[in-house]
Amino acid sequence: MSEAPVVIDDVVKRYGDIAAVDHLTAEVRQGELFGFIGPDGAGKTTLFRILTTLLLPDAGAARVLGRDVVKDIWALRREIGYMPGRFSLYPDLSVRENLDFFASVFGTTIAREYDQIAPIYSQLEAFNDRRAAALSGGMKQKLALCCALVHRPRILFLDEPTTGVDAVSRREFWELLARMRTSGLTIVVSTPYMDEANRCDRIALMQNGRILATDAPAAVAASFDKTLLAVRAGDRYRALLALRDYAHTHRVYPFGETLHLADDRGGIDAAHAATDAASFLREQGFADAHVEPTAPTIEDVFISRMGAVNAQVAAA
């Protein structure tokens, strides 16, 4: 069986005393859309720079498309497409000039590769003469993606491609990735947005340079091992403080317009747990409290796994 297109084996990268990537091991399968999901500072950008040959790991090894990211740097660079988190094209060049330049770097032309970039470039052609700096956030994003694809890479790395982009552009971008994936292209993306995790085939939750969980998004959400309740109360902050003293609270935290309460009693009926929590809150003076069972999300799993890791660190 052929090797997976991305194999990361116990990789470490430190900046002084800080481990940006901390003994990380993962694998990306052929043709999948794989997401590294985590907040700023989780180590995603450092990992992507290692995988795209821009940084050397301090320890461990990584292979992309069967090539070592340290030993095979020059051969590998011609086979990967990389879109960094910050817009890094030439702001004073036009849309067409940026594309022409990146095509020429790889010894090709826009005309030769037009069918490769057409689904995205067709939305940009009307702005061919506009300076890149004058484009909207969503159009900059599409131009950067075109430049990353113009040499027909075998794998695509996208580092936080939708950060700072409006919701409509975010949705359009993920729809583009879904269409590209059907061609068999392996796509590796990072994002701090938990809601984008469901767009991926598989995900790795990252925090402090480590992986907390790896699986399909639905499987990650299903791994939450507590009864989860959604709590509504007029004075949400006071309710949060009260629930911290509730005898059956494993963890409670704000979640959108509600509080999420993880009940620490294993195997308890969810409706029963909701009734108990509501009774406790009413006893504490929250007459308007409403509690109901709710399905765990990927964000709930992330908060739970992160809390468990922090507890282990504190105990050590």
N, C-alpha and C positions, 0 to 999 in steps of 0.2 A: 504494500500500500504506500502511495506517495506521501511525502511529508506535508504537514499542514502549512499553508502559506505564511503563517506567523507562529513562531515558537519562542516563548520567553521563558528562560530557565534561571530562576533564582537571581534575577538582576538587582543590583544595588547601585544607586547613585546618590552621593552625599555632597552637600554644600556646607563645608565646615562640620559642625556637630549635627546638622539637620540631615536626616535621611529622606530625600525627596521621593526616592523609590527604594523600598525596603524589602529586599528578598522576595521580589514579585515573580510569580510563575503563572503563565497563562498560555492559551493556544487559540488561534482563530482558524476556523475551518474554511475550506475552499468555497467561494461563492456566497458566503453569508455576509449579512450586514451586522457587524459586531459593535457594541457600544461600551465604552468605558465611562461609567456614570459616577460623578462625584463633585463636591463643591470646589471652589477655588482653593488651591493649596493641597489638593489631594494627591498630586504627583502626575496628573494626566499629561500635561505639556512636556514635562521632563521625559516621561516614557515615550511620547511620540517623537521627540527629538532624537532619542536613542534609536528608535526603530527606523527613522528616516536618515540615519547616518550623520546627524548634526552634532551629537554628543557621544562621548565614549562612556560606557558603563564603568564603574569602579570595580565591580565584581559580577560574576554570572555571565551568561551568554544569551544572545538573541539571534535568531535566523529569520529572514524574510525572503520568501520565494526560494528557499533552500540555500540562501547565501548568508554568510556571517556578516553582521552589520559593522564589524570592525575590519575584518580581513578583506572583504569583497566590496568595499565602499564604492568604488568607481563603477563597477559593473552593475551594482544594485541601484544606483541613482538613476540610471536610464530606464529602470523598470517600474519605478514607483511614482505615484502622483501624491503631492503633499500640499495641503491648504492650511497654513498656520492660523492660529487664533486671531492675530492682528492682521488687518489688511496690509499686505506687503508688496503690492504692485506699484508701478511707477505713477504717482499722482498727476504728474505733468504730461504724461503721454495719454493719447486718446485710447478708447476701447480697442480699436483696430491696431494701433501701434503696440499696445501691450501684448495682444494676441500674436501679432507678427513676430515680436521679439522672442516670446517664449517658444514659439514654434521653431524659430531659427536656431535657438540654443540646442534643440534636439535634432537639428538637421532635417526639419520637415516644413510644411507650409499649411496655412489655413485651408487652401483649396484641397490639398491631398487628404486632410483629416476632417473635412467638413462633415461627413456623415457621423463621425464620432461625437462632435460637439454640437451638431445641429439642434437637438432638443432644447439646449440651453441658449446657444448662440442666436437662434431665431428670435429670442426675446430681447436680444441686445443689438441686433444689426441696425435698427432704426437710430441707435445712439452711437454709431461707429466713430463719429468725429468728436464726440464729447469727451472732455478730459476725465480721467478716472476719478479725480478728486471731486468732481461735480456730480457724481452719481449718487443715488440714494443708497441706503444701507443694503437693501435687498438686491439692487442691481450690482453693487460692488461684490457682493457675495457670489452672484452668478458669474461675473467676470472672472473672479478668482478661481471658481470651479472650472470654467472653460480653460483657463491657463494651466490648471493641474491635469486636465484630460487631453490636451492637444497633442501629446506625443504617444497616445494610446498606452497608458500604463497598465500593468497587469494587476496592480493593487492600488487602492486609493486610501490615503490617510487624511482625515478631516478633523482638525483640532478646534473644538468649540465653534463650529461654523455658523451657528445661529445666535451666538451671544450678542446682545445689543441690537437685534433685528426685530422688527414689529411682528406681531402674531401672524398676520396674513403671509408675510414673507417666510416666516418659519415653516408654516404649513406647506407652502409651495415648494420650499427647498426639500423637505422630507419626501414629498411626492415625487420630486425629481430623482432622489436617491432610490426610491422604491422601483422606479422605472429602469434606472441604470442597473440595479441588482438583477433584474430579469435576464440581462445579457450574460450573466455569469461572473461579472466583475466582483471581486472581493473588496468590501468597503469596511474600513475601521474608523469609527467616529468617536469623539469624546464630547460630553456635554454636562453642564451642571444642572440641567433641567430634568427632573425626575419624570415629568410627563412624557418626555421624548423617548424614554426607555422602551415604551411599548411599541415603538416603531422599529425596533431592532429584532433580529432573530434570536440573538443571545446577548447578555449583558454581563459586565463585571462591575460590581459596586466597589468604588475605591475611596479610601480615606487614609490620610497620613502615609501615603506611599504603599499601602497594603491593599489587598483584595479581601473584601468582607464576604462576598458571595458571587458565584458565577453560575448562570443557568439561563433558560428562556425566561422572559419577563413574567409570564403567568406562573411559572414554577417558583421563581424568586418570591413573588407575592404570596403564594400558597405556603411558603416555608415559615411564615409567621406562626409562632407556636403558642400564642395566648388568645384568650377570648377578648375581642376588641369591641369597644363601645364608643359611640359618638355622643357627646354631652353638649347640650345647649342650655345656657343660663344667661339671664340679663346682665349680671355682673360676672363676666367670664374670668377676670383675673382673680377675684375672691373665690370663685368656684374652683379654680386651679389650685389655689393655696389650700382650700379645704380638702380637696381630693388627695393631696399629698399626705394627709393624715388618715385617709380611709384605710381600713385594715386590709383590704384586698387589692390595693393598688400596687401593681408591679412597676408601671411607669405611666405618667400622665403628661401631656404636652399639647400646646396649641396646634390646631390643624385646620387651616382655612377659617371658616366662621364657627367652628366647633372646637371642643377639646377631644382628644383621643385618649381613652383610658384603657390600658391593658390590665385585665384582671388576672391576678396571680394564681387563681385556683384552677388546677388542671382538670379538664373534663367537665367543667360545669356547663349547664345549659345556658346559652347566650341570653335568652329571654329572662331567665332567673337572675343572671348576673346584672342585667339592665335594671330589673325591679329592685334589687338590693342597692345598687348605686343611687337610683332615684330616691329611695327611702332615706338613705344616708344624707343626701343633699337637702331634702326637705326638713330633716331633723336639724340641719345646720342653718336653716332660715332661707333656703333657696326655694321658695314656693313655686317659682316658674320653671324649675329644672325639668328638662326632658332628656331621657336617656334611651338609646336604642342600639341594638347590635349593628355593626357595620363591617363591610368586607375590608380586609387589610390591603394596602397598596404597597408598591415598591418603596415609597418613602417611609412607610411604617417599618418595613424590614430594615431599611438603612438606619433609621433612628435606633431600632432595637439592637442591631449588630454593633453599631458604633458605641452604644452605651455599654454593651458587654465587653468590648475591647478596652474601653476607658476604665472599666471596673477592674479588669485584669492588670492593667498598667498600674493603677493606684494600689492594688494589693501587693504587687511586686515591690 
